[in-house]
Structures are given as structure tokens and as C-alpha cells.
Amino acid sequence: MLSIAIGLFAMAATIWHPAAAQTKKHVNKMERKILFVVTSHDQKGKTGEPTGYYLAEVSHPWEVLHQAGYEIDFVSPKGGKAPVDGFNLEDPVNKKFWDDPIYREKTAHTMKPGEVDPSKYAAIFYAGGHGAMWDLADDTTLADIAGKIYEAGGIVSAVCHGPAGLVNIRLSDGKYLVAGKKINAFTNEEETAVKLNDVVPFLLEDKLIARGAIFEKSGLWQKHVVTDQRVITGQNPASAQGVGEAILTALQQKDK
């Protein structure tokens, strides 16, 4: 009987030891994933000019979140290799991302929306690049994924033209996700400055306002990041790192 009691005590000590509990908590946190959405569209309307996802708008949030221990998966409307724009490897963060064999492989073989299990992700992030204007807004499967992540307590985020993916997300009560929330994105003035205001299928600022968003913005090319009710948005490429930092802050607050 004494040997049995000692055995049970040892088992209980193993199960309830604080260090073991901390290790389990750490492992669970490290296993949490973030889903990055990138465009499949590779041309700016009928201009013949190439586009895609903007590299720095993926690499800068990626660096913040990857360094914090989060695994990142990639999805695009068509799946497979995602077209890339803003390919500047003089940016050391871009180069770090591009030279990472695991993530280079992930952007070369993005998932299709139908292959995504929303329950695996603590957050979803829509990267910008002009291509997003042609294929993210009308992808109903991606919108459904984002809505499920949000309603499960997760974070929805986007930068620059990435908020095109937010304009048609509806929650289970039928309301638009952005309605009544502070949101920002690539502004009308910035679209005019790059002379694509008559090329894009819609003006993102106008569309978000039409969906009920409380649109915030700063001057041309200025960093601007806003967080409202677990929705995080950034205005332009200069805001990409700030969006990554805001996502990380929100995730850490949830963990607490």
C-alpha cells in the first residue's frame, strides 16, 4: 500500500508541477498560427503593368510575428504561387523573408481558401499590393474564414490595399465587420498620387465608408495604424511593421 501511495504522489507531482504547467502553456502558445492572405492577381487592370502582393507588406509583419514564435500560413484566392510586387531585396527584412526556405516555399505553394481550417488560427492578416483590389473583395470563402476567426475571438487585420478583403465580410448577425469600427487603408489621395484612381475597380476608402467604417487617415505615405474591437488596419507600406506589432500586442493581451 505504501508503494502505491508513493507512486500516486509522484504521478500527481508530475501532473501539477508548476514548471510542467508553464511548459504546456508555452507549447500551446507556440502552436498558435496566423493566416496571411495574399492576392493571386498579377496585372493592374488593362494597363499591362504587373502587380501582386507587396513584398514589404508581408515581410515586415512576418518578421514581428515570426520572431515572437507564431507560425504563419499563406492562402490566396487561386492557391499556388503568389505573384509579388515591390521586389526590393535591398530592404534587409525583405531579403530575410525571401531567403527563408520555409516561407519562400509557403508563398510558392499558397493554400486555396477551401483548404483552410479557420479554427487553427488566432488571427488573419490581409497583405496589400494593388492586385488585392481585383480578387480579395469578392472571395466569399475568404470572407467566411475571416468572419469565423473573428467570431471565435480572433483578430482580423490588413494593410494598404489588403482591407479590400474586409469590405464584404459579414458577421453572423448580417452586419458588415467594418461597420461602426475605426478603419484605415490606402487613401483616395494616395491612389490619385500613384495615378491609379481610374484603374482600380473601386476606391478603397470610399467602399469602406459605404460599408459603415469610421475611416481614419494621415497624409500621403505617413504611417497610420488603428485598432478597434480586434480589427487592425494600416494605411500604406510604411504602416506594415506597425500592423504586425499591433497584431502581436493584441495576441499577447488575449493570452493574458
Salt bridges, closest charged atoms under 4 A:
GLU49 OE1 - LYS44 NZ 3.68
GLU63 OE2 - LYS96 NZ 3.44
GLU71 OE2 - LYS33 NZ 3.97
GLU71 OE2 - LYS106 NZ 3.41
ASP73 OD2 - LYS33 NZ 3.45
ASP73 OD1 - LYS106 NZ 2.91
ASP91 OD2 - HIS60 NE2 2.82
ASP99 OD2 - LYS95 NZ 2.82
GLU105 OE2 - HIS109 ND1 3.25
ASP144 OD2 - LYS148 NZ 3.23
GLU189 OE2 - LYS217 NZ 2.98
GLU191 OE2 - HIS130 NE2 2.60
GLU191 OE1 - HIS161 NE2 2.85
GLU205 OE2 - LYS217 NZ 2.91
GLU216 OE1 - HIS224 NE2 3.05
ASP255 OD1 - ARG32 NH1 2.59
